[in-house]
Amino acid sequence: MTGAHDFRAGVSGTGRWLGTVSVAEKSNEIPAARVLLDPLDVTGKRVLADALHTQTEAVQQILYEGGGDYWLTVKGNQQELVTTLAGRLTQKSFSPSTHAADARQLTGI
């Protein structure tokens, strides 16, 4: 299979390389990611991917077949999912960096 480009995956924080697969011509990274995930043991592990991979088949593979957890990235173009989550989740302020967070809120002081 000659790919238009390669899809690579690694472990966040460690830089450990998990593998590379070719993305088929006239395809995209969605099926390539599933091929890459297939041999990996994700039991009890968290899989994080961008919004492109917020797909039913990916969630099925990770959660139900693999026994892992999945951190979803949800964008506004997935309106039904956005609406469902809005009704189930409580919005709270979040700082992606501890540098921007108020230390008193983090420590309870």
Helices and strands as residue ranges (DSSP letters): E 3-10, E 17-24, H 29-37, E 46-48, G 51-53, H 56-59, I 60-65, E 69-71, H 79-88, H 103-107
